[in-house]
Amino acid sequence: RGAGGGLTFNWDANDRASFYTKVMNDIDSDSGRGITTTVGGSWKANSQTELYSEKQFKSLRRERSTSDVYGVKYKPHENQYIELSLSQGTISYKNRDNNTLTRSSNTTDRTVWGLGYGYTGSDVEIRNKLEYRWETGASTIKQWVMTNKAKTKEHKGWSWLAQFDYAKTTGDSDVVNNFTEAAIGFAFRPIN
């Protein structure tokens, strides 16, 4: 279907504060090719707690969106983290002529609360995230999204990956449904 790519720029202002910009060119299966630009910063409050804030801009063929993201990441141990985030944004859909954006019934406001957990050990890495999404506009949609990934690091040439994603959507729209995806993969690299 195509290729994507991106650039990331990081600047460490000091040992506690950093700023970054990411520009990603990717393909969304529903909306076509798009560009996502993220501008953000993070600040280490102490050795265990990091606060961050981002502004995200996304432009697709049929829509444009902006989001403000705020979060805190807490590390109870060096190899674990717990993350809480809030994202508030607006999606503007293009009219049928694909040229003009409107702020009327073609606009959706989205709020996303997220809770995540991660663990990195000497031979395994785990990432889990639970999100509650609430969209209001022409219709109201509520969605629970859960993503889980686990992978092993290379051991005697072998590495494994497992992923499980689940979403449950409710609301007063035709988009009410559930989504489940599971994947297991492995790789064998006999030569370094």
Secondary structure by P-SEA (a helix, b strand, c coil): cccccbbbbbbccccccccbbbbbbbbbcccccbbbbbbbcccccccccccccbbbbbbcccccbbbbbbbbbbbcccccccccccccbbbbbbccccccccccccbbbbbbbbbbbbbbcccbbbbbbbbbbbbbccbbbbbbbbbbbbbbcccccbbbbbbbbbbbbbccccccbbbbbbbbbccccccc
